[in-house]
Structures are given as structure tokens and as C-alpha cells.
Amino acid sequence: MKRTHHCNELRPAHVNQTVTLAGWVHSRRDLGGLIFIDVRDREGRTQTVFDPSNLSKELFERAASLRSECVVNITGQVRRRPEGTNNPKIPTGEIEMVATGLEVLNMAEVLPFPVDDPEVAGKVNEELRLKYRYLDLRRPEMARNIRLRSKVATAIRVFMEEQGFLEVETPIMFKSTPEGAREFLVPNRREPGTFYALPQSPQQFKQMLMVGGIERYYQLARCFRDEDQRADRQLEFTQLDLEMSFIDREDIYNLIEGVLKRIWKVALGIDIPTPFKRISFGEALNRWGIDKPDTRFGMELVDFTEEFRASTFKVFSGAIANGGVVKALNAKGLAGATQGQIETMTEYAKSFGAKGLAYIKVEGGEWKSPIVKFFNAAEKAALAQKLAIEEGDLMLFAADQWLNACEILGKIRLYCADVLKGQGKLTIPADRFEFLWVVDFPLLSFDKEQNRWYSSHHPFTAPVAEDIPLLKTDPKKVRGQHYDIVVNGVELGGGSIRIHRPDVQKTVFEDVLQIPPDLVRARFGYMLEAFKYGAPPHGGIALGFDRLMAILCGTPSIRDVIAFPKTAKGTDLMTDSPGAVEPKQLRDLHLELKVAKKE
């Protein structure tokens, strides 16, 4: 019995047709001598009816023995459901199939968790779901996510083809470049003591493709980083990676806005407005305390440095005298914050090196805080006016160096938003998406411990042309041609216009980043050599495909949009990996383990 239709296909137009369905038993119900079995496949489900009055005893008993998730073929005749029994919740709810034949393709044991009840299945421990991932994938929510992932990937490929891009696969076995995140190393059996590295990104290869005249490249690239896991991080992940020649930043902005507009239309049926807002890195930190701001709600940071420069409150005036700033935000309606919530915010402040957290509650018409007594009338008036203070508000302060003060309040701002959402005082529609570009990043950041500059993005990012003379004289003022695309507080991706002149790239490597010349030659010599033979101006970007899908599917974890993800500890519970290897395998790789064996 070969199936003739999928389980979401039958409609009233198929009434009186004899059809065959194949799939899993979604549910079985015994009602008044009749057995109702909902059969489910990837597309949906259909109700089938087993009536003992027109079936053999053996066939009816076979149907009665089925349990959830048995695999079956069912043949029968389509009919309209009896009046009053339609199910409007499913597309096939107007019809049912009266069974005349049943083939059990595989029996299923009792499942470790149900897949037919969304409320119950959604509450199952995640580790159990990951151990039995093949069952978890049968849940309608997971099946929807995987289907949408495929649909979006196809939309991307169609769009990139329309824009004249070539899909090119770059190597998975690469050389180690330890300047970035920690890498996965692969020992080389053929030359003992040497290693490949799994790529953190195709960055260097895609630049070589531009030197090679490909001009427009993209791929849905697999990348690897040996980092601690979080809700938006996996050891292996996918990114939409692309590079273009003979372009500037505006070309990248237009392209990415176009592909995201296409994706949102295909996936959600939403027309997102373009062009996207653009803000500088400095403005993002000043207003929201983070370089990937969620602009869907207020609570913006406000500067009070001038107002408190001569304050008798020495915590504020002292920070300003040391070159710092005083910034504040108004968490509207949060004056009733519990002691535990205040302690959590205080710990956030301390994690950035602050000694504590200054705050003022506005309750019963009074400003309640030990620090209020230090403020004069002008300072209070400035706070009330610039923060739009009302009854029930909570003022939060940071007095520190500019970056630290911004980041402290940026972290607290997001925490306050979560608290307010939980209290029902802050509502953000699920279909609201605010895109923006963050631009004008500093090219370099300074590492006080190592007393040297390092790349804010990566060492291939081009400086703004007029800032190139400052590379050797005043590196902190050099702006990079880097850009991040952000939506709802999530960084979807980042990129830059690249350095294409060998002299500038050499200066950045050796004079600015202080990488020894011999190490530059060993790691990047081929790039500098390639640039001598006519490298075009080029730039690109990479979008986190898993993060993108998590946003489209409305889930906080990228594990819910990856077929076989790792746990927070980087393990695959289904296959029980990583695992030990045989001694012979280690001998072939000329490796000897120094770790103690686990009991």
C-alpha cells in the first residue's frame, strides 16, 4: 500500500475517493465501539475511523493494539465528518477516512515523553528532549522550526542568485589563527606535530576569492568556535557569509536590508520598512549602554556629568574629577523593586568593577534614598526634568569612566525591562521588529593587562580613509569601517570593508597590533603576497543564521532551531559525544594523553 496523499492534503473535494496515508499514530481513541486514529506525517494529520461492522476481526484488533507513534499505512474511503463533529483547528477537519486496510510498519514502545500534547511536551526537561532528539523533532513546534529554516535558506539562495552572487564552498580544514576565539584543532597524521583548525569563519578564504576575481561570493557556512555555550551560542553554527568587490559600506547596507526584507516576507508575511536606522557606536553606548540596543522600549541613559561636577556627593563629583561621567536612567514604575531585585542590579554593577549601585525610589511623593540628602535643589530639579520623574519611578545611577558607566546601566536597563515585562507593565508586540545599523566603531581597543592594542573586530577591517595617518600616532582615534546589523537587541551579524592594500595591512599587523614580522609571515604571509597582485577594494558581512531563525521562530534559544544541537556543556546527549577513542587511533596520530582516566 503506497501512500497516495500526505496527511494534510485531504479536503471535501476528495470525498468518496479511496486513498492511502502513511505516517505515525498521533492519537488513538476508542468511542462507542469505533476506533478513531489520527495519523500524522510531516505535513499534518488526518482522522481515520475503524468500524468493526465492516472490518475483519483481525484488522480491527490490530487497530485496537496500536499506541502513539506506531508507524502505519492506512487505506480507506474519504467522507465528510458527521454534522457537528468538524475540527476547525486542523485543515483536514471537515473530512475523515473510513479505514478498509491497515498495515503496521513498525510498533513503538511507550515514549519517554509525549509528542502529541504541546503543553506537556513543552514542559519536558530539555536534557531529556535532547537525549531523544529524534522524538523531539516530531513535535509540531520543532517540525515547524526545521521546515521554516529550510524555507528561509531557500529564500536566501534565490535572493543571492538574483543579485549576481556565486555560492562557493570554502575549506573546513584550515590553519590555526589563535588571535580570535579558541579553535578546535585537528591533528595531522601525515606530519606528526602539525594540526589543522576548524574555521571560526571563512574570513580569509572569502578575501582570497575577491583577489581571485569572483567579485560576489556567498555561502551558508559552517563555523566552529570552542567557546562556552549560551542560549545564542553553539560550538558549531551556521552563518550567511558573503563578500563583494568594488563596493563601499552603502552597498552592504542596501544588500542586507534587501535580503532581510525578503526573509521576513517569506517567513512571516511581514513587510519590514527600509532603509534601517543608523546610529554610531558612541550614540548606542550613550543612549542604551550597549552596542546592540533594543530600541523597542524607552529607559534611555541620560548624562548628568555637568550637573554633578561640583556636587557635595563625592562619589559623583570624584568620578567626574577622575575623568569619568555620571549617567542615570529612569526605570518607570519600578519603585516597588524588591530587595532581591536591587541586589541583582547591584551585582551587575559590581561585575564591571563598581563598588555598588546608587538608586532613588519615588514613593508616596518622596524621594527615598540615603544619597538624596547630598543633592541640592538644582541637582534634584535636573533629575526630575531630564528623567521625567513621576510617582512610582526608580532612578538608577552609574558614576565611572564613560564606557564602564554606559555598560553598567545598559546591563541594568535590560534587567529592568525583563522585570517590568513580568509585572505586565511593559508590553512589546511579538510582531514588532526594530532593525538598525550600528556604525563608526573604533578600529582598535586597548588591553591594559598586555599593554597593547587589539582589533575591535578583526585585523582585516579597513580604517576610515582619512584616519589612516593616525594609525601610528593616535590609534585610539582611528575609526573602522565596521558595521553591525541589530534587531530587537540581538546582533544578527557584523562585517566591514576590508584592508586591500598590503602596506596598510602590514602596518596594522606589525606596527599597531605588534605581531612580530616572522609570525605575520607564518600566519598571514599568503594574504600579504596575494594583495601584491591586484586585490580589489572589497567588503562583506556574516549573519548568524541560527540567531536569525530563533528570532523568526520566536524562541529564546538557538537550540530550538538546530536539528541536533549541543548542550550548554558542549555534549550531544543523543549520541553521547564527545567520547573516548581507541589507543590505536592515538598512536596513528602520534598523540599521548596526559589526563587521568575517569572511573
Sequence and secondary structure as in RCSB ss.txt:
>XXXX:A:sequence
MKRTHHCNELRPAHVNQTVTLAGWVHSRRDLGGLIFIDVRDREGRTQTVFDPSNLSKELFERAASLRSECVVNIT
GQVRRRPEGTNNPKIPTGEIEMVATGLEVLNMAEVLPFPVDDPEVAGKVNEELRLKYRYLDLRRPEMARNIRLRS
KVATAIRVFMEEQGFLEVETPIMFKSTPEGAREFLVPNRREPGTFYALPQSPQQFKQMLMVGGIERYYQLARCFR
DEDQRADRQLEFTQLDLEMSFIDREDIYNLIEGVLKRIWKVALGIDIPTPFKRISFGEALNRWGIDKPDTRFGME
LVDFTEEFRASTFKVFSGAIANGGVVKALNAKGLAGATQGQIETMTEYAKSFGAKGLAYIKVEGGEWKSPIVKFF
NAAEKAALAQKLAIEEGDLMLFAADQWLNACEILGKIRLYCADVLKGQGKLTIPADRFEFLWVVDFPLLSFDKEQ
NRWYSSHHPFTAPVAEDIPLLKTDPKKVRGQHYDIVVNGVELGGGSIRIHRPDVQKTVFEDVLQIPPDLVRARFG
YMLEAFKYGAPPHGGIALGFDRLMAILCGTPSIRDVIAFPKTAKGTDLMTDSPGAVEPKQLRDLHLELKVAKKE
>XXXX:A:secstr
    S TT   GGGTT EEEEEEEEEEEEEETTEEEEEEEETTEEEEEEE GGGS HHHHHHHHT  TT EEEEE
EEEEE  TT   TTSTTTTEEEEEEEEEEEE     SS SS HHHHTTS HHHHHHTHHHHTTSHHHHHHHHHHH
HHHHHHHHHHHHTT EE    SSB   TTSS   EEE TTSTT EEE  S SHHHHHHHHHTT  EEEEEEEEE 
    BTTB SEEEEEEEEEES  HHHHHHHHHHHHHHHHHHHH     SS EEEEHHHHHHHHSSSS  TTS   
 EE TTTTTT S HHHHHHHHTT EEEEEEETT TT  HHHHHHHHHHHHHTT S  EEEEEETTEEE TTGGG 
 HHHHHHHHHHTT  TT EEEEEEESHHHHHHHHHHHHHHHHHHHHHTTS    TT   EEEEE  BSEEEETTT
TEEEESS TTB B GGGTTHHHH GGG BB EEEEEETTEEEEEEEEB   HHHHHIIIIIIS   HHHHHHHHH
HHHHHHTTT   EEEEEEEHHHHHHHHHT S GGGGSSS   TTS BTTTTBS    HHHHHHTT    S    
